[in-house]
Amino acid sequence: MPYLPSGFPDGAWLPEVVVELGERFAAHGFELSLVGGPVRDLFLGRTSPDLDFTTAATPDEIIETVSGWADAHWDIGRDFGTIGIRKGADSIEITTYRAEAYDPGSRKPQVNFGTDLGEDLIRRDFTVNAMALKLPGFELVDPHGGVKDLHLGVLRTPATPEESFSDDPLRMMRAARFASQLRMEVAEEVLAAMTEMSARLSIVSAERIREELVKLICGADPRAGIDLLVDSGLAEIMLPEVPALKLTDDEHHRHKDVYQHSLQVLEQACALETDEDGPVPGPDFVLRFAALMHDVGKAKTRRFEPGGGVSFRHHDVVGAKQTRRRMQELRFDKASIAAVSLLVELHMRFYGYGDQGWSDSAVRRYVTDAGDQLERLHRLTRSDVTTRNKKKAARLDHAYDDLEARIVELAEREQLDRIRPHLDGEQIMEVLGIAPGPEVGRAYKFLLEHRMEHGPVEKAEAVEILKEWASAQR
């Protein structure tokens, strides 16, 4: 575990594998530098999950150099100059010096290999990522003031922002991601270029945009990242439902600012995440994204009622459909889409409980409809309380405490997480003397409804209930 020389933060160190790799490349006559995030994180006192290197060696020369030392290597990124290797528990990427640029009509970068570290660094996204540590001597190369910008908390680009974002428009989203992850502000000229060039994001694949969005949402300050996406116009391209929330602003103040409310709910949801041993370990993308999207249906459902009131009827259902479509367009997996859209659809279900109370049947349905998203729904519902009226907030908090207590009580009696009809399909066919078909499905649905409404019963009673139902159908 080699420690770094003076000039680096006290206690900064690198894995032994970094030194070994540097010495191996030097022995073969090639420059090698640790670059980007791992170098940046040394100055932030963080341990980087990635080890990225850059070198003058070509992909073939990289493979030749690590052969016999690396446990395995793969060349899936060879066309981009990147070779991946594994050494023990470490996964490493080594990339030939390069310059890459987007053709205006293409989603794929054009890659040209280079021979100079300085040329490679100027093509990188931000100055804080354009630092390199030459190996094996640990010489810091920081031609664009990355360390200074880290201390200032400012995101700047090594080249002009226009050049940087033309090379890869996704870098504009990365600026928002770093605002969230590192709590950094973008320089004025960077924000101006993002705003001017936001439409260029449309040439980037949905998959790459999705990955940046997930990292932003799971950052330390997702509110800052979302604000930057909206202010720059990038959100109009990749997440238009969120800036549309601003269209619900009410100059007569007949309802709350839905956009700011949504960001506050997002922050409050983050605060309710648990540690690794809890039911919702943070950062939890599903909970956070549902919090951001929970009110997107209000832009389409706002109505001004006679007498000056405002309504957003069925915004939960409309918002769930909008969320599902947006996540599908961003190529999210089916499980994430189903989870987030379900939470958006159910986020209003609780309201009214504090005024009227619920029957046991209603509590069962709440739990059953939430399914494996119940713990997230608890947190989303609590986060949705942003009123400044302390009495109202306390009343809602107490009401949800009561609901959760009733859920626990019923769960202990009835195994709420495994609610099934009184009889299964085989038993239904045996009792009614029928073959598989639509009637079995109707009987199953009836028994499930009865179970929801009245709770569990003994098998003999269930048989009589089923027979009475079947007789009434004839």
VOPAGU-2260 file (C-alpha; in pm, 1 decimal, decimal comma):
REM VOPAGU-2260
SITE   aa  ch    i         X         Y         Z
SITE  MET   A    0       0,0       0,0       0,0
SITE  PRO   A    1     232,9     278,2    -119,4
SITE  TYR   A    2     173,9     624,5      22,0
SITE  LEU   A    3     213,0     926,1    -204,0
SITE  PRO   A    4     489,6    1187,3    -159,4
SITE  SER   A    5     447,2    1536,6     -16,5
SITE  GLY   A    6     214,5    1760,2    -213,1
SITE  PHE   A    7     -67,8    1509,4    -189,2
SITE  PRO   A    8    -316,3    1503,6      99,8
SITE  ASP   A    9    -184,0    1341,2     416,1
SITE  GLY   A   10    -241,5     967,8     413,0
SITE  ALA   A   11    -319,7     950,9      39,4
SITE  TRP   A   12    -226,3     608,2     -93,7
SITE  LEU   A   13    -273,0     380,5    -392,2
SITE  PRO   A   14    -311,1       4,2    -425,8
SITE  GLU   A   15      10,6    -191,0    -481,1
SITE  VAL   A   16    -122,1    -301,3    -820,6
SITE  VAL   A   17     -84,5      57,9    -947,9
SITE  VAL   A   18     289,0      58,6    -875,2
SITE  GLU   A   19     336,5    -288,7   -1022,1
SITE  LEU   A   20     161,5    -190,7   -1344,3
SITE  GLY   A   21     362,0     132,0   -1373,6
SITE  GLU   A   22     689,2     -53,6   -1329,9
SITE  ARG   A   23     588,5    -313,3   -1587,6
SITE  PHE   A   24     505,4     -53,0   -1853,3
SITE  ALA   A   25     825,7     138,5   -1778,7
SITE  ALA   A   26    1025,1    -183,0   -1823,6
SITE  HIS   A   27     866,0    -222,8   -2167,7
SITE  GLY   A   28     948,6     135,6   -2260,6
SITE  PHE   A   29     597,4     284,6   -2240,4
SITE  GLU   A   30     455,9     582,8   -2053,0
SITE  LEU   A   31     169,8     495,8   -1816,5
SITE  SER   A   32     -38,1     730,3   -1600,4
SITE  LEU   A   33    -324,6     688,3   -1359,9
SITE  VAL   A   34    -583,8     933,3   -1486,4
SITE  GLY   A   35    -923,2    1086,3   -1424,1
SITE  GLY   A   36   -1147,1     990,2   -1133,3
SITE  PRO   A   37    -887,9     795,2    -928,3
SITE  VAL   A   38    -653,1    1097,1    -928,6
SITE  ARG   A   39    -936,1    1338,7    -849,3
SITE  ASP   A   40   -1049,3    1119,2    -559,7
SITE  LEU   A   41    -701,6    1124,0    -404,4
SITE  PHE   A   42    -753,3    1495,7    -339,1
SITE  LEU   A   43   -1107,2    1440,5    -214,2
SITE  GLY   A   44    -999,8    1181,4      40,9
SITE  ARG   A   45   -1206,7     914,1    -129,2
SITE  THR   A   46   -1126,3     565,2    -252,7
SITE  SER   A   47   -1212,0     540,8    -620,2
SITE  PRO   A   48   -1399,0     226,3    -727,0
SITE  ASP   A   49   -1222,3     238,0   -1065,1
SITE  LEU   A   50    -860,6     226,5   -1174,5
SITE  ASP   A   51    -822,1     399,6   -1511,0
SITE  PHE   A   52    -490,1     437,1   -1688,5
SITE  THR   A   53    -375,1     602,7   -2007,6
SITE  THR   A   54     -64,2     519,7   -2207,4
SITE  ALA   A   55     125,6     582,1   -2528,4
SITE  ALA   A   56     110,6     207,5   -2601,7
SITE  THR   A   57    -132,5      83,0   -2864,6
SITE  PRO   A   58    -397,1    -176,0   -2771,9
SITE  ASP   A   59    -180,0    -456,8   -2910,1
SITE  GLU   A   60     118,5    -328,7   -2712,1
SITE  ILE   A   61     -94,1    -305,2   -2397,1
SITE  ILE   A   62    -193,8    -670,3   -2431,1
SITE  GLU   A   63     166,7    -773,0   -2492,2
SITE  THR   A   64     283,8    -576,7   -2186,1
SITE  VAL   A   65      33,0    -724,3   -1940,7
SITE  SER   A   66      52,5   -1080,4   -2072,4
SITE  GLY   A   67     193,7   -1308,3   -1804,8
SITE  TRP   A   68     114,5   -1054,7   -1530,9
SITE  ALA   A   69    -260,8    -998,9   -1555,4
SITE  ASP   A   70    -490,9   -1281,8   -1451,4
SITE  ALA   A   71    -715,2   -1206,3   -1748,6
SITE  HIS   A   72    -771,0    -943,3   -2013,5
SITE  TRP   A   73   -1049,9    -849,9   -2253,6
SITE  ASP   A   74   -1051,7    -627,4   -2557,0
SITE  ILE   A   75   -1418,8    -540,8   -2598,7
SITE  GLY   A   76   -1315,6    -171,6   -2605,3
SITE  ARG   A   77   -1025,2    -221,6   -2847,3
SITE  ASP   A   78   -1186,0      -2,2   -3115,8
SITE  PHE   A   79   -1179,6     283,3   -2864,3
SITE  GLY   A   80    -826,3     203,1   -2755,2
SITE  THR   A   81    -930,2      42,7   -2426,2
SITE  ILE   A   82    -810,8    -289,5   -2289,9
SITE  GLY   A   83    -956,5    -428,1   -1968,3
SITE  ILE   A   84    -757,0    -646,4   -1732,7
SITE  ARG   A   85    -806,1    -820,9   -1403,4
SITE  LYS   A   86    -532,7    -862,4   -1144,8
SITE  GLY   A   87    -649,8   -1032,3    -828,1
SITE  ALA   A   88    -959,8    -845,3    -709,6
SITE  ASP   A   89    -880,2    -533,2    -915,9
SITE  SER   A   90   -1049,2    -452,9   -1247,7
SITE  ILE   A   91    -842,5    -212,7   -1453,8
SITE  GLU   A   92    -891,0     -24,6   -1780,3
SITE  ILE   A   93    -593,4      96,5   -1984,5
SITE  THR   A   94    -658,9     331,2   -2276,7
SITE  THR   A   95    -425,5     452,4   -2547,5
SITE  TYR   A   96    -385,2     833,6   -2561,9
SITE  ARG   A   97    -671,3     947,8   -2774,1
SITE  ALA   A   98    -886,7    1225,7   -2907,0
SITE  GLU   A   99   -1249,2    1162,0   -2980,2
SITE  ALA   A  100   -1516,4    1373,4   -3144,8
SITE  TYR   A  101   -1877,4    1331,0   -3245,7
SITE  ASP   A  102   -1992,2    1367,4   -3601,0
SITE  PRO   A  103   -2297,8    1598,9   -3584,6
SITE  GLY   A  104   -2523,6    1328,1   -3724,7
SITE  SER   A  105   -2375,2    1030,0   -3537,2
SITE  ARG   A  106   -2422,5     875,6   -3193,9
SITE  LYS   A  107   -2076,8     716,7   -3196,6
SITE  PRO   A  108   -1746,9     894,1   -3132,2
SITE  GLN   A  109   -1470,9     897,6   -3391,5
SITE  VAL   A  110   -1151,3     784,4   -3220,8
SITE  ASN   A  111    -800,1     891,3   -3312,3
SITE  PHE   A  112    -509,1     754,2   -3109,9
SITE  GLY   A  113    -244,9    1000,5   -2989,8
SITE  THR   A  114     110,5     992,0   -2857,9
SITE  ASP   A  115     110,7    1279,9   -2609,4
SITE  LEU   A  116     -34,0    1285,1   -2256,8
SITE  GLY   A  117    -100,6    1659,2   -2274,5
SITE  GLU   A  118    -313,0    1619,4   -2589,3
SITE  ASP   A  119    -503,7    1339,3   -2420,8
SITE  LEU   A  120    -578,9    1544,7   -2108,3
SITE  ILE   A  121    -711,4    1845,7   -2298,9
SITE  ARG   A  122    -972,7    1621,1   -2460,2
SITE  ARG   A  123   -1115,6    1512,2   -2124,7
SITE  ASP   A  124   -1445,3    1636,8   -1986,1
SITE  PHE   A  125   -1353,5    1860,4   -1689,0
SITE  THR   A  126   -1036,3    1995,0   -1536,2
SITE  VAL   A  127   -1090,0    1793,0   -1219,0
SITE  ASN   A  128   -1077,3    1480,5   -1436,2
SITE  ALA   A  129    -791,3    1605,1   -1654,3
SITE  MET   A  130    -519,8    1526,9   -1402,7
SITE  ALA   A  131    -276,9    1238,6   -1437,7
SITE  LEU   A  132     -28,6    1067,1   -1209,6
SITE  LYS   A  133     274,9     948,7   -1405,4
SITE  LEU   A  134     398,4     606,8   -1298,7
SITE  PRO   A  135     596,7     467,9   -1138,9
SITE  GLY   A  136     737,1     801,2   -1011,7
SITE  PHE   A  137     408,0     958,1    -891,1
SITE  GLU   A  138     455,6    1282,8   -1085,3
SITE  LEU   A  139     133,3    1484,5   -1087,2
SITE  VAL   A  140      40,5    1631,3   -1425,4
SITE  ASP   A  141    -223,4    1903,9   -1386,4
SITE  PRO   A  142    -194,8    2144,9   -1680,5
SITE  HIS   A  143    -547,3    2284,3   -1645,5
SITE  GLY   A  144    -569,1    2358,9   -1274,1
SITE  GLY   A  145    -780,3    2061,8   -1166,5
SITE  VAL   A  146    -659,4    2069,3    -805,0
SITE  LYS   A  147    -741,1    2439,8    -777,0
SITE  ASP   A  148   -1088,2    2384,7    -922,4
SITE  LEU   A  149   -1147,3    2101,0    -676,2
SITE  HIS   A  150   -1067,3    2334,0    -387,2
SITE  LEU   A  151   -1293,7    2603,2    -535,7
SITE  GLY   A  152   -1571,0    2352,0    -602,3
SITE  VAL   A  153   -1605,3    2467,1    -964,2
SITE  LEU   A  154   -1649,0    2259,6   -1279,9
SITE  ARG   A  155   -1458,5    2392,3   -1579,0
SITE  THR   A  156   -1350,9    2227,5   -1904,2
SITE  PRO   A  157    -985,8    2188,9   -2016,6
SITE  ALA   A  158   -1065,4    2312,2   -2368,2
SITE  THR   A  159   -1348,1    2555,7   -2432,5
SITE  PRO   A  160   -1686,1    2421,3   -2317,4
SITE  GLU   A  161   -1805,8    2430,3   -2678,4
SITE  GLU   A  162   -1518,2    2206,5   -2789,1
SITE  SER   A  163   -1563,8    1970,9   -2496,6
SITE  PHE   A  164   -1937,8    1930,3   -2547,0
SITE  SER   A  165   -1899,8    1893,4   -2922,1
SITE  ASP   A  166   -1658,3    1606,0   -2861,6
SITE  ASP   A  167   -1920,7    1431,3   -2649,5
SITE  PRO   A  168   -2257,3    1598,0   -2575,0
SITE  LEU   A  169   -2313,2    1359,2   -2284,6
SITE  ARG   A  170   -2057,1    1565,6   -2094,8
SITE  MET   A  171   -2327,0    1825,4   -2040,7
SITE  MET   A  172   -2519,9    1568,4   -1838,0
SITE  ARG   A  173   -2199,7    1473,1   -1659,2
SITE  ALA   A  174   -2174,0    1832,8   -1540,1
SITE  ALA   A  175   -2512,7    1791,7   -1373,0
SITE  ARG   A  176   -2408,2    1452,4   -1238,7
SITE  PHE   A  177   -2092,5    1596,6   -1080,7
SITE  ALA   A  178   -2298,1    1880,6    -934,6
SITE  SER   A  179   -2493,3    1608,0    -756,4
SITE  GLN   A  180   -2211,2    1367,5    -671,9
SITE  LEU   A  181   -1936,8    1615,7    -579,2
SITE  ARG   A  182   -2151,8    1915,5    -479,8
SITE  MET   A  183   -1967,8    2131,9    -734,7
SITE  GLU   A  184   -2098,8    2435,4    -919,3
SITE  VAL   A  185   -2049,0    2481,2   -1292,6
SITE  ALA   A  186   -1858,3    2782,8   -1417,1
SITE  GLU   A  187   -2063,8    3051,1   -1588,2
SITE  GLU   A  188   -1916,7    2975,9   -1931,1
SITE  VAL   A  189   -1992,3    2605,4   -1885,9
SITE  LEU   A  190   -2357,1    2672,0   -1801,0
SITE  ALA   A  191   -2384,0    2909,4   -2097,6
SITE  ALA   A  192   -2250,0    2641,9   -2333,6
SITE  MET   A  193   -2480,4    2377,6   -2186,0
SITE  THR   A  194   -2777,4    2604,4   -2244,2
SITE  GLU   A  195   -2671,3    2695,8   -2596,1
SITE  MET   A  196   -2589,1    2338,6   -2697,2
SITE  SER   A  197   -2853,0    2142,3   -2502,6
SITE  ALA   A  198   -3022,2    2019,7   -2820,9
SITE  ARG   A  199   -2701,5    1829,5   -2906,0
SITE  LEU   A  200   -2789,6    1581,8   -2632,3
SITE  SER   A  201   -3050,6    1434,6   -2866,7
SITE  ILE   A  202   -2778,4    1253,1   -3064,0
SITE  VAL   A  203   -2666,0    1057,0   -2756,2
SITE  SER   A  204   -2807,8     709,0   -2704,2
SITE  ALA   A  205   -3083,2     655,4   -2447,7
SITE  GLU   A  206   -2870,2     399,8   -2265,1
SITE  ARG   A  207   -2584,9     644,7   -2201,1
SITE  ILE   A  208   -2828,9     913,1   -2086,5
SITE  ARG   A  209   -2996,6     664,0   -1853,1
SITE  GLU   A  210   -2668,0     572,3   -1686,1
SITE  GLU   A  211   -2583,0     938,0   -1619,9
SITE  LEU   A  212   -2932,6    1002,5   -1484,6
SITE  VAL   A  213   -2906,3     711,6   -1240,1
SITE  LYS   A  214   -2569,4     837,4   -1112,3
SITE  LEU   A  215   -2709,8    1190,2   -1074,7
SITE  ILE   A  216   -3019,6    1074,3    -885,6
SITE  CYS   A  217   -2804,1     860,2    -656,1
SITE  GLY   A  218   -2560,3    1144,0    -584,1
SITE  ALA   A  219   -2511,1    1336,2    -262,2
SITE  ASP   A  220   -2718,4    1634,2    -382,5
SITE  PRO   A  221   -2958,9    1521,6    -657,3
SITE  ARG   A  222   -3160,6    1842,7    -621,4
SITE  ALA   A  223   -2863,9    2046,0    -749,2
SITE  GLY   A  224   -2820,9    1810,7   -1044,8
SITE  ILE   A  225   -3188,3    1825,6   -1142,2
SITE  ASP   A  226   -3191,6    2204,3   -1111,9
SITE  LEU   A  227   -2895,7    2222,5   -1349,5
SITE  LEU   A  228   -3064,0    1992,7   -1601,8
SITE  VAL   A  229   -3375,4    2207,7   -1594,9
SITE  ASP   A  230   -3200,3    2547,0   -1597,9
SITE  SER   A  231   -2979,3    2449,2   -1892,4
SITE  GLY   A  232   -3262,1    2303,1   -2100,2
SITE  LEU   A  233   -3113,1    1952,3   -2099,1
SITE  ALA   A  234   -3413,8    1815,2   -1911,5
SITE  GLU   A  235   -3636,9    1924,6   -2201,2
SITE  ILE   A  236   -3448,8    1671,4   -2414,1
SITE  MET   A  237   -3422,1    1371,5   -2181,6
SITE  LEU   A  238   -3674,9    1423,2   -1899,9
SITE  PRO   A  239   -3933,5    1678,1   -2018,7
SITE  GLU   A  240   -4192,1    1584,2   -1755,2
SITE  VAL   A  241   -3982,9    1753,7   -1485,6
SITE  PRO   A  242   -3946,4    2103,3   -1639,4
SITE  ALA   A  243   -4316,1    2075,6   -1730,5
SITE  LEU   A  244   -4384,6    2094,9   -1357,2
SITE  LYS   A  245   -4286,3    2460,9   -1376,1
SITE  LEU   A  246   -4578,4    2516,4   -1611,7
SITE  THR   A  247   -4806,7    2451,6   -1316,2
SITE  ASP   A  248   -4678,9    2764,5   -1140,4
SITE  ASP   A  249   -4973,3    2965,1   -1015,1
SITE  GLU   A  250   -4926,1    3341,1   -1011,2
SITE  HIS   A  251   -5226,1    3373,4    -779,8
SITE  HIS   A  252   -5076,8    3122,9    -531,6
SITE  ARG   A  253   -5380,5    2899,3    -520,3
SITE  HIS   A  254   -5157,0    2593,7    -488,8
SITE  LYS   A  255   -4795,4    2517,3    -402,6
SITE  ASP   A  256   -4505,9    2537,4    -650,0
SITE  VAL   A  257   -4514,1    2178,9    -782,6
SITE  TYR   A  258   -4157,0    2184,0    -914,9
SITE  GLN   A  259   -4003,4    2302,5    -588,2
SITE  HIS   A  260   -4233,8    2071,4    -394,0
SITE  SER   A  261   -4108,8    1773,6    -599,5
SITE  LEU   A  262   -3746,1    1861,5    -530,5
SITE  GLN   A  263   -3821,6    1890,7    -159,7
SITE  VAL   A  264   -3991,9    1551,1    -163,0
SITE  LEU   A  265   -3682,0    1410,0    -332,5
SITE  GLU   A  266   -3459,5    1552,7     -58,6
SITE  GLN   A  267   -3686,4    1422,4     215,9
SITE  ALA   A  268   -3698,2    1077,3      56,8
SITE  CYS   A  269   -3317,4    1066,2      52,9
SITE  ALA   A  270   -3318,1    1143,1     424,9
SITE  LEU   A  271   -3547,4     844,9     493,9
SITE  GLU   A  272   -3323,4     587,4     329,5
SITE  THR   A  273   -3169,8     330,7     562,8
SITE  ASP   A  274   -2824,6     182,7     609,9
SITE  GLU   A  275   -2728,5    -147,9     450,2
SITE  ASP   A  276   -2911,5    -346,4     718,4
SITE  GLY   A  277   -3239,4    -158,2     676,5
SITE  PRO   A  278   -3530,0    -216,6     434,9
SITE  VAL   A  279   -3434,6      63,4     189,8
SITE  PRO   A  280   -3055,5     101,3     179,1
SITE  GLY   A  281   -2943,4     429,2      28,8
SITE  PRO   A  282   -2883,0     557,3    -222,8
SITE  ASP   A  283   -3199,3     397,4    -362,6
SITE  PHE   A  284   -3272,5     499,9    -720,4
SITE  VAL   A  285   -3628,8     364,2    -726,3
SITE  LEU   A  286   -3738,9     563,1    -421,2
SITE  ARG   A  287   -3558,4     879,2    -528,5
SITE  PHE   A  288   -3684,3     875,3    -886,2
SITE  ALA   A  289   -4040,3     803,7    -773,7
SITE  ALA   A  290   -4012,6    1104,4    -539,6
SITE  LEU   A  291   -3900,1    1324,8    -827,3
SITE  MET   A  292   -4171,4    1199,8   -1063,1
SITE  HIS   A  293   -4461,8    1154,3    -823,0
SITE  ASP   A  294   -4646,0    1470,8    -927,7
SITE  VAL   A  295   -4559,5    1487,9   -1300,3
SITE  GLY   A  296   -4923,5    1413,4   -1382,0
SITE  LYS   A  297   -5028,0    1749,5   -1238,4
SITE  ALA   A  298   -4913,8    1936,9   -1549,7
SITE  LYS   A  299   -5179,7    1756,7   -1755,3
SITE  THR   A  300   -5457,3    1740,2   -1496,4
SITE  ARG   A  301   -5465,9    2088,8   -1343,8
SITE  ARG   A  302   -5814,0    2241,5   -1350,8
SITE  PHE   A  303   -5934,1    2573,3   -1209,7
SITE  GLU   A  304   -6262,5    2508,7   -1035,8
SITE  PRO   A  305   -6554,4    2749,2    -986,6
SITE  GLY   A  306   -6493,2    2953,4    -676,1
SITE  GLY   A  307   -6119,3    2978,4    -730,2
SITE  GLY   A  308   -6007,5    2631,7    -631,2
SITE  VAL   A  309   -5759,3    2414,9    -821,3
SITE  SER   A  310   -5779,3    2039,5    -876,2
SITE  PHE   A  311   -5543,5    1772,9   -1009,6
SITE  ARG   A  312   -5783,5    1479,0   -1034,7
SITE  HIS   A  313   -5622,6    1145,9   -1117,9
SITE  HIS   A  314   -5276,8    1300,4   -1146,9
SITE  ASP   A  315   -5141,8     990,1    -975,2
SITE  VAL   A  316   -5270,1     758,2   -1249,6
SITE  VAL   A  317   -5172,6     997,1   -1529,7
SITE  GLY   A  318   -4829,6    1050,2   -1374,9
SITE  ALA   A  319   -4769,3     676,1   -1345,5
SITE  LYS   A  320   -4836,4     633,5   -1717,3
SITE  GLN   A  321   -4606,0     924,8   -1804,3
SITE  THR   A  322   -4333,2     783,7   -1582,0
SITE  ARG   A  323   -4362,5     439,4   -1738,9
SITE  ARG   A  324   -4334,1     583,9   -2090,3
SITE  ARG   A  325   -4034,4     799,4   -2002,5
SITE  MET   A  326   -3848,9     512,6   -1837,5
SITE  GLN   A  327   -3922,1     288,8   -2134,4
SITE  GLU   A  328   -3778,4     550,3   -2369,0
SITE  LEU   A  329   -3467,0     566,5   -2152,3
SITE  ARG   A  330   -3436,0     186,4   -2176,5
SITE  PHE   A  331   -3474,9     110,0   -1808,1
SITE  ASP   A  332   -3522,9    -252,4   -1709,2
SITE  LYS   A  333   -3877,4    -379,4   -1659,4
SITE  ALA   A  334   -3843,9    -426,6   -1283,7
SITE  SER   A  335   -3734,5     -66,0   -1224,5
SITE  ILE   A  336   -4010,4      67,1   -1451,3
SITE  ALA   A  337   -4274,7    -136,6   -1270,2
SITE  ALA   A  338   -4149,6     -33,2    -925,1
SITE  VAL   A  339   -4124,8     341,5    -991,2
SITE  SER   A  340   -4454,1     368,7   -1180,1
SITE  LEU   A  341   -4634,6     171,7    -908,0
SITE  LEU   A  342   -4505,8     408,3    -640,3
SITE  VAL   A  343   -4617,1     710,4    -842,9
SITE  GLU   A  344   -4962,2     555,5    -887,3
SITE  LEU   A  345   -5001,8     475,6    -516,8
SITE  HIS   A  346   -4854,3     789,8    -362,1
SITE  MET   A  347   -5198,0     946,5    -299,3
SITE  ARG   A  348   -5362,9     631,6    -159,0
SITE  PHE   A  349   -5292,6     722,4     204,1
SITE  TYR   A  350   -5458,8    1064,6     203,7
SITE  GLY   A  351   -5792,0    1060,3     380,4
SITE  TYR   A  352   -5684,4     792,9     626,4
SITE  GLY   A  353   -5633,2    1047,3     900,7
SITE  ASP   A  354   -5985,0    1190,0     855,9
SITE  GLN   A  355   -6192,4     876,2     812,3
SITE  GLY   A  356   -5976,6     583,5     916,7
SITE  TRP   A  357   -5967,0     261,9     718,6
SITE  SER   A  358   -6131,9     -73,1     760,1
SITE  ASP   A  359   -5911,2    -379,0     790,1
SITE  SER   A  360   -6009,0    -450,3     431,4
SITE  ALA   A  361   -5865,6    -118,3     313,3
SITE  VAL   A  362   -5540,5    -182,3     499,2
SITE  ARG   A  363   -5511,3    -526,3     338,3
SITE  ARG   A  364   -5560,9    -376,3      -6,1
SITE  TYR   A  365   -5300,4    -106,8      61,0
SITE  VAL   A  366   -5042,1    -367,8     154,8
SITE  THR   A  367   -5133,4    -604,6    -126,4
SITE  ASP   A  368   -5133,3    -334,6    -392,6
SITE  ALA   A  369   -4792,7    -207,9    -276,1
SITE  GLY   A  370   -4648,1    -559,1    -272,9
SITE  ASP   A  371   -4270,7    -558,1    -241,7
SITE  GLN   A  372   -4267,9    -177,3    -270,8
SITE  LEU   A  373   -4439,0    -123,4      65,8
SITE  GLU   A  374   -4129,2       2,1     251,5
SITE  ARG   A  375   -4054,1     247,3     -29,2
SITE  LEU   A  376   -4419,2     357,1     -34,5
SITE  HIS   A  377   -4401,3     429,6     339,2
SITE  ARG   A  378   -4106,9     661,8     276,7
SITE  LEU   A  379   -4249,8     824,6     -34,9
SITE  THR   A  380   -4578,8     900,0     140,2
SITE  ARG   A  381   -4405,6    1052,7     440,7
SITE  SER   A  382   -4176,4    1254,2     213,2
SITE  ASP   A  383   -4475,7    1398,9      28,8
SITE  VAL   A  384   -4565,2    1611,3     332,2
SITE  THR   A  385   -4405,0    1950,1     268,9
SITE  THR   A  386   -4662,9    2177,0     430,3
SITE  ARG   A  387   -4535,7    2462,9     647,9
SITE  ASN   A  388   -4840,1    2417,7     868,9
SITE  LYS   A  389   -4684,1    2238,4    1166,5
SITE  LYS   A  390   -5018,1    2116,9    1301,9
SITE  LYS   A  391   -5116,5    1967,1     968,1
SITE  ALA   A  392   -4776,0    1804,9     925,2
SITE  ALA   A  393   -4793,2    1656,4    1275,0
SITE  ARG   A  394   -5145,5    1525,5    1211,3
SITE  LEU   A  395   -5041,0    1352,6     889,2
SITE  ASP   A  396   -4730,1    1210,4    1052,8
SITE  HIS   A  397   -4936,5    1072,5    1340,6
SITE  ALA   A  398   -5192,1     925,9    1098,4
SITE  TYR   A  399   -4922,4     743,4     905,7
SITE  ASP   A  400   -4769,2     616,4    1230,3
SITE  ASP   A  401   -5110,8     473,1    1308,0
SITE  LEU   A  402   -5142,8     313,5     962,6
SITE  GLU   A  403   -4800,9     150,3     990,6
SITE  ALA   A  404   -4891,1      18,0    1335,0
SITE  ARG   A  405   -5212,2    -133,9    1197,9
SITE  ILE   A  406   -5019,6    -293,2     912,4
SITE  VAL   A  407   -4782,6    -454,9    1161,0
SITE  GLU   A  408   -5073,4    -570,5    1376,6
SITE  LEU   A  409   -5262,7    -723,3    1083,9
SITE  ALA   A  410   -4944,5    -876,3     944,4
SITE  GLU   A  411   -4885,3   -1059,2    1271,2
SITE  ARG   A  412   -5235,4   -1206,8    1255,3
SITE  GLU   A  413   -5279,0   -1266,4     884,9
SITE  GLN   A  414   -4944,2   -1283,3     701,8
SITE  LEU   A  415   -5034,7    -977,8     492,7
SITE  ASP   A  416   -4735,9   -1024,3     265,7
SITE  ARG   A  417   -4878,2   -1359,8     150,5
SITE  ILE   A  418   -5246,2   -1287,6     100,5
SITE  ARG   A  419   -5405,5   -1557,4    -112,1
SITE  PRO   A  420   -5765,8   -1669,6    -168,2
SITE  HIS   A  421   -5911,6   -1910,2      85,9
SITE  LEU   A  422   -5878,2   -2197,1    -163,7
SITE  ASP   A  423   -5640,6   -2254,1    -453,5
SITE  GLY   A  424   -5736,4   -2351,0    -807,1
SITE  GLU   A  425   -5717,4   -2726,8    -748,9
SITE  GLN   A  426   -5939,3   -2701,8    -442,4
SITE  ILE   A  427   -6190,8   -2481,5    -628,1
SITE  MET   A  428   -6224,2   -2738,6    -908,8
SITE  GLU   A  429   -6262,8   -3020,1    -654,6
SITE  VAL   A  430   -6532,9   -2839,6    -454,3
SITE  LEU   A  431   -6732,1   -2731,6    -761,8
SITE  GLY   A  432   -6663,5   -3044,0    -966,2
SITE  ILE   A  433   -6548,9   -2844,3   -1267,3
SITE  ALA   A  434   -6262,9   -2865,7   -1515,7
SITE  PRO   A  435   -6004,9   -2590,5   -1578,6
SITE  GLY   A  436   -6161,9   -2288,7   -1747,7
SITE  PRO   A  437   -6292,1   -1934,0   -1701,2
SITE  GLU   A  438   -6524,2   -2033,0   -1414,1
SITE  VAL   A  439   -6223,0   -2131,7   -1202,3
SITE  GLY   A  440   -6073,6   -1786,5   -1257,4
SITE  ARG   A  441   -6396,5   -1614,9   -1158,4
SITE  ALA   A  442   -6423,9   -1825,0    -843,0
SITE  TYR   A  443   -6061,4   -1753,0    -755,6
SITE  LYS   A  444   -6119,2   -1380,3    -795,1
SITE  PHE   A  445   -6431,4   -1396,8    -577,7
SITE  LEU   A  446   -6247,3   -1578,0    -297,1
SITE  LEU   A  447   -5960,1   -1330,2    -312,6
SITE  GLU   A  448   -6205,0   -1039,8    -280,3
SITE  HIS   A  449   -6371,7   -1214,3      12,4
SITE  ARG   A  450   -6033,7   -1266,9     176,2
SITE  MET   A  451   -5951,3    -899,8     133,5
SITE  GLU   A  452   -6281,8    -783,6     271,9
SITE  HIS   A  453   -6328,4   -1022,6     563,0
SITE  GLY   A  454   -5988,5   -1168,0     644,3
SITE  PRO   A  455   -5891,8   -1535,1     672,5
SITE  VAL   A  456   -6145,2   -1813,4     740,6
SITE  GLU   A  457   -6117,0   -2187,5     803,7
SITE  LYS   A  458   -6122,8   -2422,6     504,9
SITE  ALA   A  459   -6465,7   -2567,1     584,6
SITE  GLU   A  460   -6619,0   -2218,2     596,9
SITE  ALA   A  461   -6441,8   -2126,2     273,5
SITE  VAL   A  462   -6597,1   -2431,2     102,9
SITE  GLU   A  463   -6946,2   -2321,9     207,2
SITE  ILE   A  464   -6881,3   -1963,1      95,3
SITE  LEU   A  465   -6768,3   -2089,9    -244,7
SITE  LYS   A  466   -7070,6   -2317,4    -284,3
SITE  GLU   A  467   -7309,1   -2031,9    -200,9
SITE  TRP   A  468   -7137,3   -1810,3    -456,3
SITE  ALA   A  469   -7151,3   -2080,3    -725,7
SITE  SER   A  470   -7520,0   -2142,5    -657,2
SITE  ALA   A  471   -7596,4   -1770,6    -696,6
SITE  GLN   A  472   -7422,9   -1769,5   -1038,5
SITE  ARG   A  473   -7666,3   -2025,1   -1183,9
